[in-house]
Each structure stands twice: as C-alpha cells, then as structure tokens.
Amino acid sequence: MTQIEVSFDEKTLREVLFGDKGVEVLLENVMNEMMEAELTEHIGAGPSEQTDDRCGYRNGHYQRELTTRVGTLELEVPRDREGTFQTELFQRYQRSEKALVLALMQMVLQGVSTRRVKEITTELCGREFSRQTVSNLTERLGEQVQAWAERPLEEEYPFLVADAMQIDVRRQGAVRSTTAMIVVGISEEGYREILGFKIALRETGESWKELFEDLKDRGLQNVEYAVSDAHEGLEKALRASFPGCIWNRCQAHFRRNVLDKTPSGYRDRMHELLDQMLEADSQQKAQQRLEQSAEELEEKAPAALDVLEGGLFEATAVLALPEKYRRRLRTSNMLERLIQEVRRREKVIRIFPNIGSAWRLVGALLAEKHEEWSTGRRYLTMDEFYEWREKQVKEPQKPADERHSESSNRTLQPA
C-alpha cells in the first residue's frame, strides 16, 4: 500500500490550526499528496528520481475544484508529459461523498416547499440543488452502485466472511431498524473483496439465503470456508448455499458469549482456559482441554460451561485449516472493522429517509472500500492453502460411520 507524507510550511500550519478553514486546508494537502503518490506509481519514479523503472516524466499541474462537505477544495492535479495519467481520487471520493450529500438532501427535500429547497441545500452542501438535480444525481449514483453490486464474480473465493449491521430507516410511517448484510470474500490471489450486500427489513435466514444465491448467480463457487457469528438463520443459509463448506463460529463472538455467563471473579481464569481451547492444535485437542476443565467449570461457572459445550466444536472448525491461515480467519473482526467505518460515516445521516437512500450510501461506501482492498496489499498468500486442498482431495474418504456426527462441518485434518 502506498504511503504518503504530508508536510506544511509555517503559514499553512497556522491556517490548519487556527484558521476558519483548517479542515479544508488539511484535506487539500492530503489529497494533493495522494495524487502525487499516484503519479509516482504511474511513471515509476518520484520527482527528480532516476530509476530503471521510470516510464515517463512530470509536466506540471493544473487546478481543479472539488466540492466536499467541508467546503470547496482547490487542488493541484499533477500531469505527465505523455498525457496518460488520470487520477482515480476524484471518482473514489465523489462516489461516497455524493451518496452522503444525496441522503442529506433527500431528508431536507421531503416535505419542504420548492421555495425553500435552494436555500436549505445551499446551507447544507455549499451549493444550490433543485429537485430535478437531486433526482438526476440519485439516478446516476444508483446506476453506479448497481453496476458494482451486480458485477460478475469471475475468480474463486475460497474464504467468506459474513456479518450484518443495523441502520435506522424511515418506512411505513415510522423509524424502523433495518439490516444491511455484507459478505466479504478472499480471492484465489489472496485479496479481500466485498462480494455483495443487501438491505433487508430483518436479518433472517431467508434474507441471507437470497444474498448467497445472488452471489452464486453472479459466479461465486468453490467456497471452502466461512466465518460468521452464530445467528441461526445465517448459519443455516451458509450450509444450504455452500454444502460441504467448513463453517466457523466467530471466536470473538463466542468468547463474549462465554464470558457473559461467567462470574466476574472467575473471568481472568476463564480467559486462560479459552486461550488454551481456542489455540489448540486441533479440534480434538480443544475438546480434550474442555473435558479436562469440566469439573472445575461445573463448580465455578456452570452457565458458561453450557455455552462451551454447545459451541466449542463450531468455534474451532478453523483448526482444520493450515496454521498460517487461522489467526486471520478465526473471527469476523475484519468485517466488524469495516462495519465500524461505514457506521462512522453514515452516522451523519442518523435516520435514512427511505430504503433507496440507505442502499445508495451503504453501497457507495462499500464500493469505495472494495477498490481500496482489491488494489492494495495482499491479505493472505494462498499457495499453502491450495497445496492443502489438493492433499485433502487425494485422501480417501472415511466410511460414513467413522465421520463426525456432531456437526455438518467437514472435519478435515490440518496440513
């Protein structure tokens, strides 16, 4: 991932710290440096740098304005001599920015007289928007999000992570909690990609099944492993849509579930026991450690013991994978962090005026993150996984009566 350094002279620093447009000045400098980094990557060399990889030269700058929530930025866009450089910064920024502004405008426009529209939208967004402009912008953004959400999935995605977030939407005459369901995949090349999302009235097994079947219709196949929380409908939908897939109950959620049932004075000890079980070499050893602690747990934390006995097997399914993949795939924390980022940006809205507005904003933010992930640093190296999978295919199947009857997971042996 490209790293940038932003430097300020004394005058600019004073504007950032004490001026009326401090945030604007800061954002201008950050975006200018990002574009310089893009051009460096494009031509293979920094300013005045001599490298064997150089394939072009800088050719000054041109000015461009970009309207944002913090004001209108005056940016210095770099050029190359051949005229082949085009920054991706505006497209990425404006898609999510436009969605947020549209949602704000729609909140204002509902029930507001035409006479007041220009006045209020100017105050909100720094420029005037007529009702027709809002309608046109909404249509164009919707088309962009839809094209991204319906794109073909042409690679394999052996690993899936699924989770949901709740947002408030005005519908049926009241503000109602509504679900945004998100699925992330890790591609055969080891990059994270946001495969799809769905805005649903409630998080149900049927809504998850619809999302998974849509992903399959777009080309998703050969899913080997999935991690999620223990939502019953989600688990069943995963098993139904991807038969034979290893399902792992998110260990972070599972740990919280156990600790919620643990007396406060025993929680330090419970953390120790959970570490021993969840970091075992295999599911069999994890179960053995639970059995060894059962008598102590029965006395000190019987309710927590019930949770452990009911969920440890599913929470340690990840131990079937080669060791190098376990740390990053044992929880859905990666998707939880993405959801926190989306929530940080959608909280400006607080209450979406309708389902369409929620779909456009969440979709635009996810598309932006998808581009960052899929063109950034590789998340996992996959060579060892494919060697492991090939070995599993070649191994003879055990007779049915020797297979695990405790779960519909495949209980494959680690490499």
C-alpha positions as CSV (number, residue, x, y, z in Angstrom):
1,M,0.0,0.0,0.0
2,T,1.4,3.4,-1.0
3,Q,2.3,5.6,2.0
4,I,2.4,9.4,1.8
5,E,3.9,12.1,3.9
6,V,2.1,15.5,4.2
7,S,4.3,18.5,5.1
8,F,3.3,22.0,5.9
9,D,5.1,25.3,5.9
10,E,4.6,27.6,8.9
11,K,1.9,29.7,7.2
12,T,-0.1,26.6,6.1
13,L,0.2,25.0,9.6
14,R,-1.2,28.2,11.2
15,E,-4.2,28.0,8.8
16,V,-4.8,24.4,9.7
17,L,-4.6,25.0,13.5
18,F,-6.1,28.5,13.8
19,G,-7.8,29.4,10.6
20,D,-11.5,29.3,9.8
21,K,-10.8,26.7,7.0
22,G,-8.4,24.5,8.9
23,V,-10.1,21.2,7.8
24,E,-10.3,22.4,4.2
25,V,-6.5,23.2,4.2
26,L,-5.7,19.9,5.7
27,L,-7.8,17.9,3.3
28,E,-6.4,19.9,0.3
29,N,-2.8,19.0,1.3
30,V,-3.6,15.3,1.9
31,M,-5.4,14.9,-1.4
32,N,-2.6,16.7,-3.3
33,E,0.0,14.4,-1.8
34,M,-2.2,11.4,-2.7
35,M,-2.3,12.5,-6.3
36,E,1.5,13.0,-6.3
37,A,1.9,9.4,-5.0
38,E,-0.5,8.1,-7.7
39,L,1.7,9.8,-10.4
40,T,4.9,8.5,-8.9
41,E,3.4,4.9,-9.1
42,H,2.2,5.6,-12.7
43,I,5.6,6.7,-14.1
44,G,7.7,4.6,-11.8
45,A,9.7,7.4,-10.2
46,G,9.4,10.3,-7.8
47,P,10.4,13.9,-8.6
48,S,14.0,14.1,-9.9
49,E,14.4,10.4,-9.1
50,Q,16.4,8.2,-11.5
51,T,15.2,4.6,-11.6
52,D,15.4,1.8,-14.1
53,D,11.6,1.5,-13.9
54,R,10.9,5.1,-15.0
55,C,8.4,5.2,-17.9
56,G,7.5,8.9,-18.0
57,Y,8.1,12.4,-16.7
58,R,6.2,15.0,-14.8
59,N,4.7,18.0,-16.6
60,G,3.5,20.5,-14.0
61,H,0.0,20.8,-12.6
62,Y,-3.5,22.1,-13.4
63,Q,-6.0,23.4,-10.9
64,R,-9.3,21.7,-10.1
65,E,-12.0,22.4,-7.6
66,L,-13.7,19.6,-5.6
67,T,-16.8,20.4,-3.6
68,T,-16.9,18.4,-0.3
69,R,-18.9,18.5,3.0
70,V,-16.1,20.7,4.5
71,G,-16.1,23.2,1.6
72,T,-14.7,23.7,-1.9
73,L,-11.2,22.5,-2.2
74,E,-8.7,24.0,-4.7
75,L,-6.5,21.1,-5.7
76,E,-3.2,20.9,-7.7
77,V,-3.6,17.9,-10.1
78,P,-0.2,16.6,-11.5
79,R,0.3,15.9,-15.2
80,D,2.7,13.7,-17.1
81,R,4.3,14.6,-20.5
82,E,2.6,11.8,-22.4
83,G,-0.9,12.8,-21.0
84,T,-1.6,9.2,-19.9
85,F,-2.0,9.9,-16.2
86,Q,-5.6,10.1,-14.7
87,T,-6.1,10.2,-11.0
88,E,-8.6,7.9,-9.5
89,L,-9.0,10.0,-6.4
90,F,-12.0,12.1,-7.6
91,Q,-14.0,9.1,-8.7
92,R,-13.5,7.2,-5.5
93,Y,-14.1,10.3,-3.2
94,Q,-17.0,11.7,-5.1
95,R,-19.0,8.4,-5.2
96,S,-19.3,8.1,-1.4
97,E,-19.4,11.9,-1.0
98,K,-22.2,12.1,-3.5
99,A,-24.2,9.4,-1.7
100,L,-23.9,11.2,1.6
101,V,-24.9,14.6,0.2
102,L,-27.8,13.0,-1.6
103,A,-29.1,11.4,1.6
104,L,-28.8,14.7,3.4
105,M,-30.7,16.5,0.6
106,Q,-33.4,13.9,0.5
107,M,-34.0,14.4,4.2
108,V,-34.4,18.1,3.6
109,L,-36.5,17.8,0.5
110,Q,-39.2,15.6,1.9
111,G,-42.0,17.9,2.9
112,V,-40.1,21.1,2.1
113,S,-41.6,23.6,-0.3
114,T,-39.8,24.3,-3.6
115,R,-39.2,27.9,-2.5
116,R,-37.1,26.6,0.5
117,V,-35.1,23.9,-1.4
118,K,-32.3,26.1,-2.8
119,E,-31.9,28.0,0.5
120,I,-31.6,24.8,2.6
121,T,-29.4,22.8,0.3
122,T,-27.0,25.7,-0.2
123,E,-26.6,25.8,3.6
124,L,-26.1,22.0,3.8
125,C,-23.9,21.4,0.8
126,G,-22.3,24.7,-0.1
127,R,-24.2,24.9,-3.4
128,E,-27.8,25.0,-4.8
129,F,-29.7,21.9,-5.8
130,S,-33.1,21.9,-7.4
131,R,-35.5,18.9,-7.0
132,Q,-34.7,17.9,-10.6
133,T,-30.9,18.0,-9.9
134,V,-31.4,15.7,-6.8
135,S,-33.4,13.3,-9.0
136,N,-30.8,13.2,-11.7
137,L,-27.9,12.7,-9.2
138,T,-29.8,10.0,-7.5
139,E,-30.4,8.1,-10.7
140,R,-26.7,8.3,-11.8
141,L,-25.4,7.2,-8.4
142,G,-27.9,4.4,-8.3
143,E,-26.7,3.2,-11.6
144,Q,-23.0,3.2,-10.5
145,V,-23.8,1.3,-7.3
146,Q,-26.0,-1.2,-9.1
147,A,-23.3,-1.9,-11.7
148,W,-20.8,-2.6,-9.0
149,A,-23.2,-4.7,-6.9
150,E,-24.1,-6.8,-10.0
151,R,-20.7,-7.3,-11.4
152,P,-19.7,-10.9,-12.4
153,L,-17.6,-12.8,-9.8
154,E,-15.0,-14.4,-12.1
155,E,-12.4,-15.6,-9.6
156,E,-12.6,-18.3,-6.9
157,Y,-13.2,-17.0,-3.4
158,P,-12.3,-19.9,-1.1
159,F,-12.9,-17.9,2.1
160,L,-16.0,-15.9,3.1
161,V,-16.8,-13.6,6.0
162,A,-20.4,-12.6,6.6
163,D,-21.9,-10.1,9.1
164,A,-24.7,-7.5,9.4
165,M,-25.3,-4.1,10.8
166,Q,-28.4,-2.3,11.9
167,I,-29.4,1.1,10.5
168,D,-32.4,3.3,11.1
169,V,-34.7,3.9,8.1
170,R,-38.0,5.8,7.9
171,R,-40.5,3.4,6.4
172,Q,-44.2,2.6,6.9
173,G,-44.7,5.9,8.7
174,A,-42.1,5.3,11.4
175,V,-38.4,5.0,12.1
176,R,-37.6,1.3,12.0
177,S,-34.4,-0.7,12.5
178,T,-33.3,-2.2,9.1
179,T,-30.5,-4.6,8.3
180,A,-27.5,-4.2,6.0
181,M,-26.0,-7.6,5.3
182,I,-22.4,-7.8,3.9
183,V,-20.3,-10.6,2.5
184,V,-16.5,-10.3,2.1
185,G,-14.5,-12.9,0.1
186,I,-10.8,-13.6,-0.1
187,S,-9.9,-14.3,-3.7
188,E,-7.7,-17.0,-5.1
189,E,-4.9,-14.4,-5.3
190,G,-5.3,-13.6,-1.6
191,Y,-7.0,-10.2,-1.9
192,R,-10.1,-9.1,0.2
193,E,-13.1,-8.1,-1.9
194,I,-16.6,-7.0,-0.9
195,L,-18.7,-9.5,-2.9
196,G,-22.1,-8.2,-2.2
197,F,-24.6,-6.6,0.2
198,K,-28.3,-6.5,0.8
199,I,-30.6,-4.1,2.7
200,A,-33.3,-6.2,4.3
201,L,-36.2,-5.4,6.6
202,R,-34.9,-8.0,9.1
203,E,-32.0,-10.3,9.4
204,T,-33.5,-13.7,8.7
205,G,-32.3,-17.0,7.2
206,E,-34.3,-16.3,4.1
207,S,-32.7,-12.9,3.5
208,W,-29.2,-14.4,3.9
209,K,-30.1,-17.2,1.6
210,E,-31.3,-14.7,-1.1
211,L,-28.0,-12.9,-0.8
212,F,-25.9,-16.0,-1.1
213,E,-27.9,-17.3,-4.0
214,D,-27.4,-14.0,-5.8
215,L,-23.7,-14.3,-5.3
216,K,-23.8,-17.8,-6.8
217,D,-25.8,-16.5,-9.8
218,R,-23.0,-13.9,-10.3
219,G,-20.4,-16.7,-10.4
220,L,-19.4,-17.4,-6.8
221,Q,-18.2,-21.0,-6.5
222,N,-15.7,-23.3,-4.7
223,V,-16.3,-21.8,-1.2
224,E,-14.2,-23.8,1.2
225,Y,-14.6,-22.0,4.5
226,A,-16.9,-19.3,6.0
227,V,-16.8,-17.5,9.3
228,S,-19.7,-15.6,10.9
229,D,-21.5,-15.1,14.3
230,A,-23.9,-17.8,15.5
231,H,-27.1,-16.2,14.0
232,E,-29.1,-19.3,13.4
233,G,-30.5,-18.2,10.1
234,L,-27.1,-17.1,8.8
235,E,-25.5,-20.5,9.7
236,K,-28.3,-22.4,8.0
237,A,-28.2,-20.3,4.9
238,L,-24.4,-20.8,4.6
239,R,-24.8,-24.5,4.9
240,A,-27.6,-24.7,2.4
241,S,-26.0,-22.4,-0.2
242,F,-22.5,-23.9,0.1
243,P,-22.8,-27.6,1.0
244,G,-19.6,-29.1,2.3
245,C,-18.2,-25.7,3.3
246,I,-16.4,-25.5,6.7
247,W,-18.3,-23.1,8.9
248,N,-16.5,-21.5,11.9
249,R,-18.4,-19.7,14.6
250,C,-16.6,-16.3,15.1
251,Q,-14.3,-16.8,18.1
252,A,-14.6,-13.2,19.2
253,H,-18.4,-13.5,19.5
254,F,-18.0,-16.9,21.1
255,R,-15.6,-15.6,23.7
256,R,-18.0,-12.8,24.6
257,N,-20.9,-15.3,24.8
258,V,-18.9,-17.5,27.3
259,L,-17.7,-14.5,29.4
260,D,-21.2,-13.1,29.6
261,K,-22.1,-16.3,31.5
262,T,-19.0,-16.3,33.7
263,P,-19.0,-14.8,37.2
264,S,-16.9,-11.6,37.4
265,G,-14.4,-13.1,39.9
266,Y,-13.7,-16.0,37.6
267,R,-13.2,-14.2,34.3
268,D,-9.4,-14.0,34.4
269,R,-9.2,-17.7,34.8
270,M,-11.8,-18.2,32.0
271,H,-9.7,-16.2,29.6
272,E,-6.8,-18.6,30.3
273,L,-9.0,-21.6,29.7
274,L,-10.4,-20.1,26.5
275,D,-6.9,-19.4,25.2
276,Q,-5.9,-23.0,25.8
277,M,-9.0,-24.3,24.0
278,L,-9.2,-21.9,21.0
279,E,-5.5,-22.0,20.3
280,A,-5.2,-25.8,20.4
281,D,-3.6,-27.7,17.5
282,S,-6.8,-29.4,16.5
283,Q,-10.5,-29.7,17.3
284,Q,-9.8,-33.0,19.1
285,K,-7.3,-31.4,21.5
286,A,-9.6,-28.4,22.1
287,Q,-12.3,-30.9,23.2
288,Q,-9.9,-32.7,25.4
289,R,-9.0,-29.5,27.2
290,L,-12.6,-28.7,27.7
291,E,-13.1,-32.2,29.2
292,Q,-10.1,-31.7,31.5
293,S,-11.6,-28.4,32.8
294,A,-15.2,-29.6,33.0
295,E,-15.2,-30.4,36.7
296,E,-13.7,-27.0,37.7
297,L,-16.1,-25.2,35.4
298,E,-19.1,-27.1,36.7
299,E,-18.3,-25.7,40.1
300,K,-17.2,-22.2,39.2
301,A,-19.1,-21.3,36.1
302,P,-21.8,-23.8,35.2
303,A,-23.7,-21.5,32.8
304,A,-20.5,-20.8,30.9
305,L,-19.8,-24.5,30.7
306,D,-23.2,-25.0,28.9
307,V,-22.1,-22.4,26.3
308,L,-18.7,-24.0,25.8
309,E,-20.2,-27.5,25.4
310,G,-22.8,-26.2,22.9
311,G,-20.4,-24.2,20.8
312,L,-16.7,-25.1,21.1
313,F,-16.7,-27.5,18.2
314,E,-18.1,-24.9,15.8
315,A,-15.7,-22.2,17.2
316,T,-12.7,-24.4,16.5
317,A,-13.5,-25.5,12.9
318,V,-10.8,-23.1,11.7
319,L,-8.2,-25.6,13.2
320,A,-8.8,-27.8,10.2
321,L,-7.0,-25.2,8.0
322,P,-3.2,-24.8,7.8
323,E,-1.9,-22.9,10.7
324,K,-0.8,-19.8,8.8
325,Y,-4.5,-19.0,8.0
326,R,-6.0,-19.5,11.4
327,R,-5.3,-16.1,13.0
328,R,-7.0,-14.0,10.4
329,L,-9.8,-16.4,9.7
330,R,-10.9,-17.4,13.2
331,T,-13.0,-14.3,13.7
332,S,-15.1,-11.9,11.6
333,N,-13.2,-8.9,13.1
334,M,-12.0,-7.8,9.7
335,L,-15.6,-7.2,8.6
336,E,-16.5,-5.8,12.0
337,R,-13.9,-3.1,11.5
338,L,-15.4,-2.4,8.0
339,I,-18.8,-2.0,9.5
340,Q,-17.5,0.4,12.1
341,E,-16.0,2.5,9.4
342,V,-19.3,2.5,7.4
343,R,-21.2,3.4,10.6
344,R,-18.8,6.3,11.4
345,R,-19.6,7.8,8.0
346,E,-23.4,7.1,7.9
347,K,-24.0,8.5,11.4
348,V,-24.1,11.9,9.8
349,I,-27.5,10.8,8.4
350,R,-28.7,9.2,11.6
351,I,-32.1,8.3,10.1
352,F,-32.3,7.4,6.4
353,P,-35.4,8.9,4.7
354,N,-36.1,5.6,2.7
355,I,-34.6,2.2,1.8
356,G,-33.2,3.5,-1.5
357,S,-31.2,6.2,0.2
358,A,-29.7,3.6,2.6
359,W,-28.9,1.3,-0.3
360,R,-27.1,4.0,-2.2
361,L,-25.0,5.3,0.7
362,V,-24.0,1.9,2.1
363,G,-23.3,0.6,-1.5
364,A,-21.2,3.6,-2.4
365,L,-19.1,3.3,0.8
366,L,-18.7,-0.5,0.3
367,A,-17.7,0.0,-3.4
368,E,-15.0,2.6,-2.3
369,K,-13.6,0.1,0.3
370,H,-13.7,-2.7,-2.2
371,E,-11.5,-0.7,-4.6
372,E,-9.0,0.1,-1.8
373,W,-8.8,-3.6,-0.7
374,S,-8.7,-5.2,-4.2
375,T,-5.9,-2.9,-5.4
376,G,-4.0,-2.7,-2.1
377,R,-1.9,-5.1,-0.1
378,R,-2.5,-8.8,-0.4
379,Y,-4.3,-10.1,2.7
380,L,-3.2,-13.7,2.5
381,T,-0.7,-15.8,0.4
382,M,-2.7,-18.7,-0.9
383,D,-0.1,-21.2,-2.2
384,E,-0.1,-23.2,1.0
385,F,-3.9,-23.4,1.1
386,Y,-4.1,-24.8,-2.4
387,E,-1.5,-27.4,-1.6
388,W,-3.5,-28.4,1.5
389,R,-6.7,-28.5,-0.6
390,E,-5.2,-30.8,-3.2
391,K,-3.9,-33.1,-0.5
392,Q,-7.4,-33.3,1.0
393,V,-9.0,-34.2,-2.3
394,K,-6.5,-37.1,-2.8
395,E,-7.0,-38.6,0.7
396,P,-9.5,-41.5,0.7
397,Q,-12.9,-40.7,2.4
398,K,-13.6,-42.4,5.7
399,P,-16.6,-44.7,6.0
400,A,-19.8,-42.9,7.0
401,D,-19.9,-44.4,10.5
402,E,-16.4,-43.1,11.2
403,R,-17.2,-39.5,10.3
404,H,-18.1,-36.9,12.8
405,S,-21.8,-36.9,13.7
406,E,-21.6,-33.9,16.0
407,S,-21.7,-31.3,13.2
408,S,-22.4,-31.0,9.5
409,N,-18.9,-29.4,9.1
410,R,-16.3,-31.3,7.2
411,T,-13.7,-32.2,9.8
412,L,-10.6,-32.1,7.7
413,Q,-7.2,-32.6,9.2
414,P,-4.8,-29.7,9.2
415,A,-1.7,-29.8,7.0
